[in-house]
Amino acid sequence: MKFRLAQIQMPVYKEIRLSVEYMERMAARAAAMGADVIALPEMFACPYAVGNFPVYAQEERGPLWQTCRETARRLHVYLSAGTIPERDPSGKIYNTAYVFDRQGNPIGKHRKMHLFDIAVEGGQHFQESATLSAGDQVTVFDTEFGRFGLCICYDFRFPELGRLMALEGAQVILVPAAFNMTTGPAHWELMFRSQAVNNQVFAVGTAPARDESGDYVSWGHSIVADPWGSVAAQMDEKAGIQVTDIDLDKVAAVREQLPLLKHRRTDIYVLKKNGF
Ligand SMILES: NC(=O)CCC(=O)C(=O)O
C-alpha cells in the first residue's frame, strides 16, 4: 500500500488569518501535486509562546477546527492539522492535534501528554505547563492506507509512547512538532531515526519554518524517517512543501526480516523491587 505525503513547513503569523490563508494556499498546492495526506506543524496558527496559548485558544469545533475540516473535505485529502491550542469546556487549555479524513470527518485527536518544560543551561528554556494542561491518551487512528499513530513534538522523546503506538498497530507515526535551535541540531534527526528504527515505522515530523525574529526559533527540518531508520526526506529551515511517496510494504518487510517486535522479552522487562 502506497500513499503520497506532503508536509507543509510554514511560517506562523501573529494574525491567525494570515497563517490560515497560507495553509490553505499550500494545502491546495500539495493536493494538486497528488498528496493523499497533508501534514501541518505544531501550533501552525499560534506563535509558539506560553503567553499566546490562552489568547489563541479555541474550542473544538471552533473556527480553526472548521477551517481544517473544510480544507480536508474540499481537497479530498487526509489532513493532519498540526496542533491548535484547544480550550475545553472546563477552561483548561491543551496542545491538541486533529486529523480529518477525505470527507472532513474527524478521525484522530491527540492532546500533548508530555508538556515541554525544559531549561537547558545557556540554551532553550520553555514551560508549557505554565498555561497548558497535559493529555493522557495514546492515539492511533485508521485510514484507507493502514493505521497511523499521532503525538506531538516533545511526546516523541518518550520511547514508551512510540512503542505503545507501534504495539497498537501504527505503521506511520505523525508528529506535528517545533524543535528549537538548541535541541534541534542535537536531537531532532536522532529522535526520528531512533523511534523509526526501534518501532519499525515511518516517523514523520512536521515543523514550522524558521523565523529568526520570533521569541522561539523553530529548527525546521521537517523529516520522514523510514522503518530501517534511514532519512527518507528532510527539509532545511525554509518554508516549503516536502512531498514523499511512502510505501507501507516496507514496514512489513523490515519487521519480517528483523523481527524486533516479536523478539521482545516482555517476561523479563519488569523491575524487581529489591533487585540489582
Ligand atoms: N514543542 C516542543 O515540544 C518542543 C520539543 C523540543 O524542542 C525538544 O527538544 O524536545
PDBQT file of the ligand as one rigid body, heavy atoms in Angstrom, charges set to zero:
ROOT
HETATM    1  N1  LIG A 301       7.331  21.988  21.113  1.00  0.00    +0.000 N 
HETATM    2  C1  LIG A 301       8.032  21.087  21.719  1.00  0.00    +0.000 C 
HETATM    3  O1  LIG A 301       7.530  20.170  22.334  1.00  0.00    +0.000 OA
HETATM    4  C2  LIG A 301       9.497  21.246  21.609  1.00  0.00    +0.000 C 
HETATM    5  C3  LIG A 301      10.250  19.991  21.932  1.00  0.00    +0.000 C 
HETATM    6  C4  LIG A 301      11.707  20.167  21.797  1.00  0.00    +0.000 C 
HETATM    7  O2  LIG A 301      12.208  21.118  21.252  1.00  0.00    +0.000 OA
HETATM    8  C5  LIG A 301      12.536  19.102  22.348  1.00  0.00    +0.000 C 
HETATM    9  O3  LIG A 301      13.758  19.302  22.341  1.00  0.00    +0.000 OA
HETATM   10  O4  LIG A 301      12.029  18.084  22.808  1.00  0.00    +0.000 OA
ENDROOT
TORSDOF 0
